[in-house]
């Protein structure tokens, strides 16, 4: 782009315009050229007028250049920043799903040869407790400060969290992983019922309509499930009740979160309390099962002692980390978006477990599972519509 010096003198135009580059101006050459072309030397001898007019035009021109260039730079920077944010969020979702898949695989392998869910759950919470203490010890996350009122509310949440995970492991030990997660697709149903009973919330017609395929799909999948077991079915349903009770109680109790008591620290405290609660329960229910004689029986079932401990350790690590990553995602997205991601995660876990364990699935069973998962997605969409209506 070039500009012209023909407007430099309004009283005597140049015979020909002088082209000047945008990025560089030479005052002396402009002045000499102007004086040589001006027919009235008395007017042109006043170099101060030339200089002042030149600097005014130069400043105005530079201002226009900057004014038009800055938004373009800002747009490019914002686009690059948004792309990096989307990439980071997508990576977090991939890690969340991957950790959940491996947890379910390792956990099922352990429970097959070591059918003591209370002990396995206590071990997993123990792994989480070690991770939390290391996180605080190395200042990877600020340590929380809680008061008595907060602690009493957190204790209630910890009890429901402990029972929910224990019941889930009982179900995973009795039935196929895919069937357990199909039953756990009923979580929205319990959320709606408990919110109505305890919080007095009335669901919209769209939310109620989305529950119909969930209930129908789970019923259809249960009737045609090859690994159906009443203990596995009942414990999965009970885990839905306890987990959704925890979510409803968290709203009702309204745990006041200070700057250092964010979702990650709240989850970390719950993990430690759950470990403390489960150790005596595991001892009362299962006793001490890791005896040399029992470990020999484990080897007969296809896993060596080393393989059993490694799988238990990996399942404990994945168990804690996939939940922590889930809370990290919840800090940067809305609860409805997180719910949609959770429904997609359930689809991924069911599909991966069917492939890995080669679980036999009939067409009707697949139809029931698909209906339930579609209902979960519709429920998430209905909740999004409700949230938008409240904002409007």
MOJOZI-V412041 format. One record per backbone hydrogen bond with DSSP energy under -1.0 kcal/mol. NH is the residue of the N-H (numbers start at 0). CO is the residue of the C=O. If there is no record, write none. Layout:
NH;CO
NH;CO
This chain:
2;19
4;17
7;4
19;2
29;25
30;26
31;27
32;28
33;29
34;30
35;31
36;32
37;33
43;39
44;40
46;44
49;45
50;46
51;47
52;48
53;49
54;50
55;51
56;52
57;53
58;54
59;55
60;56
61;57
62;58
63;59
64;60
65;61
66;62
67;63
68;64
69;65
72;68
73;69
74;70
75;71
76;72
77;73
78;74
79;75
80;76
81;77
82;78
83;79
84;80
85;81
86;82
87;83
88;84
89;85
90;86
91;87
92;88
93;89
94;90
95;91
96;92
97;93
98;94
99;95
100;96
101;97
102;98
103;99
104;100
105;101
106;102
107;103
108;104
109;105
110;106
111;107
113;109
115;113
119;115
120;116
121;117
122;118
123;119
124;120
125;121
126;122
127;123
128;124
129;125
130;126
131;127
132;128
133;129
134;130
135;131
136;132
137;133
138;135
139;134
150;146
151;147
152;148
153;149
154;150
155;151
156;152
157;153
158;154
159;155
160;156
161;157
162;158
163;159
164;160
165;161
166;162
167;163
168;164
169;165
170;166
171;167
172;168
173;170
174;170
179;175
180;176
181;177
182;178
183;179
185;182
186;183
189;185
190;186
191;187
192;188
193;189
194;190
195;191
196;192
197;193
198;194
200;194
207;203
208;204
209;205
214;210
215;211
216;212
217;213
218;214
219;215
220;216
221;217
222;218
223;219
227;224
232;228
233;229
234;230
235;231
236;232
237;233
238;234
239;235
240;236
241;237
242;238
243;239
244;240
245;241
246;242
247;243
248;244
249;245
250;246
251;247
252;248
260;257
265;261
266;262
267;263
268;264
269;265
270;266
271;267
272;268
273;269
274;270
275;271
276;272
277;273
278;274
281;277
282;278
283;279
284;280
285;281
286;281
290;288
294;290
295;291
296;292
297;293
298;294
299;295
301;298
302;297
307;303
308;304
309;305
310;306
311;307
312;308
313;309
314;310
315;311
316;312
317;313
318;314
319;315
320;316
321;317
323;319
324;320
325;321
326;322
327;323
328;324
329;325
331;328
332;328
337;333
338;334
339;335
340;336
341;337
342;338
343;339
344;340
345;341
346;342
347;343
348;344
349;345
350;346
351;347
352;348
353;349
354;350
355;351
356;352
358;353
365;361
366;362
367;363
368;364
369;365
370;366
371;367
372;368
373;369
374;370
375;371
376;372
377;373
378;374
379;375
380;376
381;377
382;378
383;379
384;380
385;381
386;382
387;383
388;384
389;385
390;386
391;387
